[in-house]
């Protein structure tokens, strides 16, 4: 089975495909730097404490590199960890949804409340509103069945 066949994702799951692109980019940067330093894959593997096969899989992006291992690789190659991410597209940067922005604003105001009783009251209000929603009431307080 080919690597592409093993890594294909069900329709609608784009997140994993993007992660694989990052894995390949990081691996390519690792290989580029290793070659610049004149190291073989075997020497690289010994420097970072893995097998030759594992180092090869890292460079091809077949296996994802854990954070601790990436730090070790960066030290072995004499670069900062950020080196491996240089040149990545930034157009897919995180943009919070309106709901996430509202939640962050709520959290900031909640923490700023000077009185613990106010915080508890807000928690109770949120709990009551969520329970009312679960019970089938509408925003105006009328039950769904009453319509």
Residue frames as a rotation matrix with the C-alpha (Angstrom) as fourth column:
UNK 1
0.585 0.811 0.000 0.00
0.811 -0.585 0.000 0.00
0.000 0.000 -1.000 0.00
UNK 2
-0.173 -0.655 0.736 1.36
0.587 -0.668 -0.456 3.42
0.791 0.353 0.501 -0.89
UNK 3
-0.822 -0.174 -0.542 1.86
0.550 -0.485 -0.680 6.18
-0.144 -0.857 0.495 1.66
UNK 4
-0.837 0.547 0.021 -0.81
-0.505 -0.786 0.357 8.25
0.212 0.288 0.934 -0.09
UNK 5
-0.136 0.819 -0.557 -3.29
-0.094 0.549 0.831 5.39
0.986 0.165 0.002 0.20
UNK 6
-0.287 -0.025 -0.957 -2.52
0.848 0.458 -0.267 4.97
0.445 -0.889 -0.110 3.90
UNK 7
-0.800 -0.147 -0.581 -2.88
0.480 -0.738 -0.474 8.67
-0.360 -0.658 0.661 4.66
UNK 8
-0.701 0.607 0.373 -5.97
0.041 -0.488 0.872 9.49
0.712 0.627 0.318 2.64
UNK 9
-0.924 0.380 -0.041 -8.73
-0.035 -0.191 -0.981 10.88
-0.381 -0.905 0.190 4.78
UNK 10
-0.234 0.924 0.302 -12.48
0.930 0.303 -0.208 10.54
-0.284 0.232 -0.931 4.60
UNK 11
-0.288 0.200 0.936 -14.20
0.589 -0.734 0.338 13.35
0.755 0.649 0.094 2.76
UNK 12
0.658 0.612 0.439 -14.68
0.121 -0.661 0.741 16.46
0.743 -0.435 -0.509 4.85
UNK 13
0.837 -0.437 -0.329 -11.62
0.377 0.025 0.926 15.97
-0.397 -0.899 0.185 7.10
UNK 14
0.750 -0.541 0.382 -9.13
0.128 -0.447 -0.885 18.52
0.649 0.712 -0.266 5.90
UNK 15
0.787 -0.416 0.456 -7.26
-0.615 -0.468 0.635 19.00
-0.051 -0.780 -0.624 9.18
UNK 16
0.574 -0.582 0.576 -5.20
0.138 0.762 0.632 15.85
-0.807 -0.283 0.518 8.88
UNK 17
0.619 -0.344 0.706 -4.14
0.775 0.118 -0.621 16.56
0.131 0.931 0.339 5.29
UNK 18
0.754 -0.335 0.565 -2.82
-0.247 -0.942 -0.229 19.94
0.609 0.033 -0.792 6.39
UNK 19
0.704 -0.512 0.492 -0.89
-0.505 0.127 0.854 18.33
-0.500 -0.849 -0.170 9.24
UNK 20
0.564 -0.508 0.651 0.77
0.618 0.783 0.076 16.00
-0.548 0.359 0.755 6.74
UNK 21
0.703 -0.309 0.641 1.81
0.398 -0.576 -0.714 18.99
0.590 0.757 -0.281 4.65
UNK 22
0.718 -0.433 0.545 3.48
-0.667 -0.651 0.362 20.46
0.199 -0.623 -0.756 7.73
UNK 23
0.657 -0.472 0.587 5.18
-0.068 0.739 0.670 17.13
-0.750 -0.480 0.454 8.49
UNK 24
0.592 -0.426 0.684 6.59
0.805 0.362 -0.470 17.01
-0.048 0.829 0.557 4.95
UNK 25
0.726 -0.308 0.615 7.74
-0.035 -0.910 -0.414 20.64
0.687 0.279 -0.671 5.16
UNK 26
0.703 -0.466 0.537 9.49
-0.666 -0.165 0.728 20.10
-0.250 -0.869 -0.426 8.51
UNK 27
0.609 -0.459 0.647 11.11
0.328 0.888 0.321 16.91
-0.722 0.016 0.691 7.15
UNK 28
0.668 -0.345 0.660 12.30
0.656 -0.146 -0.741 18.70
0.352 0.927 0.129 4.02
UNK 29
0.721 -0.402 0.564 13.83
-0.473 -0.881 -0.022 21.48
0.506 -0.251 -0.825 6.13
UNK 30
0.676 -0.468 0.569 15.53
-0.366 0.457 0.811 18.84
-0.640 -0.756 0.137 8.29
UNK 31
0.587 -0.427 0.688 16.99
0.706 0.686 -0.177 17.16
-0.396 0.589 0.704 5.20
UNK 32
0.757 -0.262 0.599 18.05
0.272 -0.706 -0.653 20.48
0.594 0.658 -0.463 3.68
UNK 33
0.692 -0.487 0.532 19.95
-0.711 -0.585 0.389 21.49
0.122 -0.648 -0.752 6.82
UNK 34
0.645 -0.446 0.621 21.52
-0.011 0.807 0.591 18.03
-0.764 -0.388 0.515 7.22
UNK 35
0.614 -0.391 0.686 22.84
0.789 0.298 -0.537 18.17
0.005 0.871 0.491 3.65
UNK 36
0.783 -0.313 0.538 24.10
-0.150 -0.933 -0.326 21.74
0.604 0.175 -0.778 4.17
UNK 37
0.569 -0.560 0.603 26.15
-0.771 -0.107 0.628 20.43
-0.287 -0.822 -0.493 7.10
UNK 38
-0.106 -0.636 -0.764 27.43
-0.847 0.461 -0.267 17.49
0.522 0.619 -0.588 5.05
UNK 39
-0.500 -0.010 0.866 25.89
-0.680 0.624 -0.386 14.84
-0.536 -0.782 -0.319 7.29
UNK 40
-0.803 0.311 -0.508 24.61
-0.153 0.717 0.680 11.46
0.576 0.624 -0.529 6.12
UNK 41
0.271 0.952 0.141 21.25
-0.552 0.033 0.833 10.18
0.789 -0.303 0.534 7.29
UNK 42
0.402 -0.193 -0.895 23.11
0.563 0.823 0.075 7.62
0.722 -0.534 0.440 9.41
UNK 43
-0.706 -0.704 -0.080 25.14
0.531 -0.451 -0.717 10.35
0.469 -0.549 0.692 11.13
UNK 44
-0.492 0.624 0.608 21.97
-0.562 -0.760 0.325 12.39
0.665 -0.182 0.725 11.66
UNK 45
0.495 0.721 -0.486 20.22
-0.135 0.616 0.776 9.40
0.858 -0.319 0.402 13.17
UNK 46
-0.006 -0.598 -0.801 23.09
0.817 0.459 -0.349 8.81
0.577 -0.657 0.485 15.60
UNK 47
-0.839 -0.336 0.429 23.12
0.113 -0.878 -0.466 12.49
0.533 -0.342 0.774 16.60
UNK 48
-0.347 0.801 0.489 19.43
-0.813 -0.517 0.270 12.45
0.468 -0.304 0.830 17.53
UNK 49
-0.747 -0.087 0.659 19.30
-0.546 0.644 -0.535 8.92
-0.378 -0.760 -0.529 18.93
UNK 50
0.453 0.881 0.138 17.08
-0.581 0.409 -0.704 7.17
-0.677 0.238 0.697 16.38
UNK 51
0.049 -0.385 0.922 17.58
0.512 0.802 0.308 4.52
-0.858 0.456 0.236 13.70
UNK 52
-0.906 -0.394 -0.156 18.54
0.030 -0.425 0.905 5.38
-0.423 0.815 0.397 10.15
UNK 53
-0.602 0.742 0.294 15.06
0.709 0.328 0.625 4.27
0.367 0.585 -0.723 9.05
UNK 54
0.247 0.711 -0.659 13.38
0.913 -0.399 -0.088 6.58
-0.325 -0.580 -0.747 11.55
UNK 55
-0.330 -0.442 -0.834 15.49
0.130 -0.897 0.423 9.56
-0.935 0.031 0.353 10.45
UNK 56
-0.978 -0.004 0.209 14.53
0.209 0.029 0.978 8.77
-0.009 1.000 -0.027 6.84
UNK 57
-0.196 0.981 0.002 10.82
0.937 0.187 0.296 8.67
0.290 0.060 -0.955 7.77
UNK 58
0.134 0.175 -0.975 11.16
0.609 -0.791 -0.059 12.03
-0.782 -0.586 -0.213 9.55
UNK 59
-0.689 -0.522 -0.502 12.75
-0.041 -0.664 0.746 13.60
-0.723 0.535 0.437 6.48
UNK 60
-0.897 0.393 0.201 10.05
0.309 0.235 0.922 12.26
0.315 0.889 -0.332 4.16
UNK 61
-0.625 0.698 0.350 7.26
-0.769 -0.629 -0.118 13.42
0.138 -0.343 0.929 6.50
UNK 62
-0.247 0.511 -0.823 6.01
-0.077 0.836 0.543 9.84
0.966 0.198 -0.167 6.86
UNK 63
0.061 0.202 -0.977 6.35
0.938 0.323 0.126 9.97
0.341 -0.924 -0.170 10.66
UNK 64
0.706 0.264 0.657 5.49
0.052 -0.945 0.324 13.07
0.706 -0.194 -0.681 12.63
UNK 65
-0.399 -0.900 -0.173 8.26
0.412 -0.007 -0.911 14.52
0.819 -0.435 0.374 14.80
UNK 66
0.516 0.549 -0.657 7.32
0.818 -0.090 0.568 15.01
0.253 -0.831 -0.495 18.46
UNK 67
0.904 -0.082 0.420 8.14
-0.122 -0.990 0.068 18.36
0.411 -0.112 -0.905 20.06
UNK 68
0.697 -0.670 0.255 10.94
-0.298 0.052 0.953 17.01
-0.652 -0.740 -0.164 22.25
UNK 69
0.250 -0.586 0.771 12.53
0.746 0.624 0.232 15.21
-0.617 0.517 0.593 19.31
UNK 70
0.664 0.032 0.747 12.25
0.611 -0.600 -0.517 18.35
0.431 0.800 -0.418 17.14
UNK 71
0.913 -0.363 0.187 14.09
-0.405 -0.748 0.526 20.27
-0.051 -0.556 -0.830 19.84
UNK 72
0.390 -0.786 0.480 16.85
0.092 0.552 0.829 17.63
-0.916 -0.279 0.287 19.83
UNK 73
0.342 -0.206 0.917 17.06
0.926 0.238 -0.292 17.77
-0.158 0.949 0.272 16.02
UNK 74
0.898 0.030 0.438 17.28
0.151 -0.958 -0.243 21.58
0.413 0.284 -0.865 16.09
UNK 75
0.717 -0.679 0.161 20.15
-0.452 -0.277 0.848 21.43
-0.531 -0.680 -0.506 18.60
UNK 76
0.245 -0.632 0.735 21.95
0.467 0.741 0.482 18.77
-0.850 0.225 0.477 16.54
UNK 77
0.269 -0.069 0.961 21.62
0.955 -0.109 -0.276 20.88
0.124 0.992 0.036 13.38
UNK 78
-0.634 -0.625 -0.456 22.51
0.715 -0.698 -0.039 24.15
-0.294 -0.351 0.889 15.11
UNK 79
-0.683 0.491 0.541 19.23
0.075 -0.690 0.720 25.95
0.727 0.532 0.434 14.40
UNK 80
-0.737 0.580 0.347 16.23
-0.584 -0.288 -0.759 27.24
-0.340 -0.762 0.551 16.33
UNK 81
-0.533 0.624 0.571 13.08
0.449 0.781 -0.435 25.13
-0.717 0.025 -0.696 16.27
UNK 82
0.350 0.713 -0.608 11.40
-0.111 -0.613 -0.782 27.88
-0.930 0.341 -0.136 14.24
UNK 83
-0.535 -0.651 -0.539 13.80
-0.644 -0.099 0.759 27.13
-0.548 0.752 -0.366 11.38
UNK 84
-0.874 0.159 0.458 11.75
0.308 0.912 0.271 24.07
-0.375 0.378 -0.846 10.45
UNK 85
0.074 0.997 0.025 8.60
0.781 -0.042 -0.623 26.15
-0.620 0.065 -0.782 9.97
UNK 86
-0.300 -0.240 -0.923 10.11
-0.261 -0.910 0.322 28.94
-0.917 0.338 0.210 7.90
UNK 87
-0.905 -0.056 -0.422 8.49
-0.423 0.004 0.906 29.20
-0.049 0.998 -0.027 4.50
UNK 88
-0.642 0.760 0.098 5.16
0.725 0.644 -0.244 27.72
-0.249 -0.086 -0.965 5.57
UNK 89
-0.424 0.608 0.672 2.08
0.328 -0.588 0.739 29.41
0.844 0.533 0.050 4.21
UNK 90
-0.956 0.100 -0.277 0.49
0.235 -0.311 -0.921 31.73
-0.178 -0.945 0.274 6.72
UNK 91
-0.675 0.737 0.016 -2.81
-0.538 -0.508 0.672 32.22
0.504 0.445 0.740 4.92
UNK 92
0.075 0.707 -0.704 -4.36
0.179 0.685 0.706 29.42
0.981 -0.179 -0.075 7.01
UNK 93
-0.884 -0.445 0.140 -3.68
-0.035 -0.234 -0.972 31.22
0.465 -0.864 0.191 10.27
UNK 94
-0.523 0.684 -0.508 -6.18
0.852 0.440 -0.285 30.81
0.029 -0.582 -0.813 13.08
UNK 95
-0.765 0.423 0.487 -9.19
-0.315 -0.904 0.290 33.12
0.562 0.068 0.824 13.02
UNK 96
-0.899 0.437 0.001 -11.59
0.202 0.417 -0.886 32.77
-0.388 -0.797 -0.463 15.93
UNK 97
-0.408 0.856 0.317 -15.28
0.712 0.082 0.697 32.41
0.571 0.510 -0.643 15.17
UNK 98
-0.219 0.399 0.890 -17.67
-0.375 -0.877 0.301 35.06
0.901 -0.268 0.342 16.48
UNK 99
0.818 0.542 -0.191 -18.73
-0.072 0.426 0.902 32.60
0.570 -0.724 0.387 19.19
UNK 100
0.275 -0.801 -0.532 -15.10
0.898 0.411 -0.155 32.06
0.343 -0.435 0.833 20.24
UNK 101
-0.582 -0.457 0.672 -14.53
0.268 -0.889 -0.372 35.83
0.768 -0.037 0.640 20.40
UNK 102
0.236 0.780 0.580 -17.67
-0.489 -0.420 0.765 36.24
0.840 -0.463 0.282 22.52
UNK 103
0.810 0.030 -0.586 -16.52
0.383 0.729 0.568 33.44
0.444 -0.684 0.579 24.84
UNK 104
-0.233 -0.964 -0.128 -13.13
0.848 -0.137 -0.512 35.09
0.477 -0.228 0.849 25.28
UNK 105
-0.476 0.138 0.868 -14.79
-0.191 -0.980 0.051 38.43
0.858 -0.142 0.493 26.04
UNK 106
0.639 0.768 0.038 -17.10
-0.278 0.185 0.942 36.72
0.717 -0.613 0.332 28.54
UNK 107
0.503 -0.527 -0.685 -14.13
0.771 0.632 0.079 35.05
0.391 -0.568 0.724 30.25
UNK 108
-0.556 -0.745 0.369 -12.26
0.516 -0.657 -0.549 38.36
0.652 -0.115 0.750 30.52
UNK 109
-0.196 0.562 0.803 -15.25
-0.516 -0.756 0.403 40.13
0.834 -0.335 0.438 32.06
UNK 110
0.746 0.485 -0.456 -16.01
0.051 0.641 0.765 37.18
0.664 -0.594 0.454 34.35
UNK 111
0.089 -0.816 -0.571 -12.48
0.902 0.310 -0.302 37.18
0.423 -0.488 0.763 35.77
UNK 112
-0.689 -0.378 0.618 -12.66
0.213 -0.921 -0.326 40.96
0.692 -0.093 0.716 36.24
UNK 113
0.419 0.891 0.177 -15.77
-0.001 -0.194 0.981 40.69
0.908 -0.411 -0.081 38.45
UNK 114
-0.372 -0.669 0.644 -14.72
-0.593 -0.362 -0.719 41.86
0.714 -0.650 -0.262 41.93
UNK 115
-0.169 0.446 0.879 -17.15
-0.942 0.188 -0.277 39.70
-0.289 -0.875 0.389 43.85
UNK 116
-0.974 -0.222 0.035 -17.23
-0.210 0.954 0.212 35.90
-0.080 0.199 -0.977 43.93
UNK 117
-0.346 0.920 0.183 -21.01
0.235 0.274 -0.933 36.00
-0.908 -0.280 -0.311 44.49
UNK 118
0.257 0.398 -0.881 -21.40
-0.715 -0.535 -0.450 37.79
-0.651 0.745 0.147 41.15
UNK 119
-0.596 -0.554 -0.582 -19.34
-0.798 0.487 0.355 35.10
0.087 0.676 -0.732 39.45
UNK 120
-0.900 0.312 0.305 -21.52
0.174 0.897 -0.406 32.39
-0.400 -0.312 -0.862 41.03
UNK 121
0.016 0.956 -0.294 -24.67
-0.099 -0.291 -0.951 34.25
-0.995 0.044 0.090 39.96
UNK 122
0.030 -0.068 -0.997 -23.45
-0.967 -0.253 -0.012 34.36
-0.252 0.965 -0.074 36.36
UNK 123
-0.917 -0.366 -0.160 -22.65
-0.391 0.904 0.174 30.64
0.081 0.222 -0.972 36.48
UNK 124
-0.602 0.762 0.239 -26.13
0.293 0.489 -0.822 29.92
-0.743 -0.424 -0.517 37.82
UNK 125
0.182 0.648 -0.740 -27.69
-0.532 -0.568 -0.628 32.11
-0.827 0.508 0.242 35.12
UNK 126
-0.360 -0.400 -0.843 -25.77
-0.931 0.219 0.293 30.28
0.067 0.890 -0.450 32.37
UNK 127
-0.990 0.005 0.144 -26.73
-0.026 0.977 -0.210 26.92
-0.142 -0.211 -0.967 33.87
UNK 128
-0.268 0.963 -0.024 -30.41
0.129 0.011 -0.992 27.93
-0.955 -0.269 -0.127 34.07
UNK 129
0.161 0.296 -0.941 -30.43
-0.824 -0.485 -0.294 29.23
-0.544 0.823 0.166 30.48
UNK 130
-0.687 -0.469 -0.555 -28.79
-0.698 0.640 0.322 26.02
0.204 0.608 -0.767 29.20
UNK 131
-0.873 0.419 0.250 -31.29
0.219 0.794 -0.567 23.91
-0.437 -0.440 -0.784 31.15
UNK 132
0.027 0.911 -0.411 -34.18
-0.246 -0.393 -0.886 25.95
-0.969 0.125 0.213 29.74
UNK 133
-0.124 -0.161 -0.979 -32.81
-0.986 -0.089 0.140 25.35
-0.110 0.983 -0.148 26.22
UNK 134
-0.951 -0.268 -0.155 -32.58
-0.279 0.959 0.049 21.62
0.136 0.090 -0.987 26.92
UNK 135
-0.613 0.779 0.134 -36.15
0.246 0.349 -0.904 21.63
-0.751 -0.521 -0.405 28.25
UNK 136
-0.450 0.409 0.794 -37.36
0.892 0.173 0.417 22.99
0.033 0.896 -0.443 24.91
UNK 137
0.489 0.595 -0.638 -38.13
0.569 -0.772 -0.284 26.59
-0.661 -0.224 -0.716 25.75
UNK 138
0.449 -0.246 0.859 -37.53
0.766 -0.389 -0.512 29.34
0.460 0.888 0.014 23.28
UNK 139
-0.625 -0.762 0.169 -35.53
0.605 -0.610 -0.512 32.54
0.493 -0.218 0.842 23.78
UNK 140
-0.442 0.531 0.723 -38.71
-0.456 -0.827 0.329 34.38
0.773 -0.185 0.607 24.76
UNK 141
-0.789 0.043 0.613 -39.44
-0.583 0.267 -0.768 31.76
-0.197 -0.963 -0.185 27.44
UNK 142
0.299 0.953 -0.050 -42.30
-0.920 0.274 -0.281 30.03
-0.254 0.130 0.958 25.62
UNK 143
-0.172 -0.304 0.937 -42.29
-0.179 0.945 0.274 26.27
-0.969 -0.121 -0.217 25.30
UNK 144
-0.921 -0.222 -0.321 -41.97
-0.355 0.138 0.925 24.71
-0.161 0.965 -0.206 21.82
UNK 145
-0.735 0.673 0.086 -45.22
0.678 0.733 0.055 22.79
-0.026 0.099 -0.995 22.37
UNK 146
-0.168 0.700 -0.694 -47.14
0.432 -0.581 -0.690 26.04
-0.886 -0.416 -0.205 22.96
UNK 147
-0.674 -0.163 -0.721 -46.71
-0.464 -0.665 0.585 27.11
-0.575 0.729 0.373 19.34
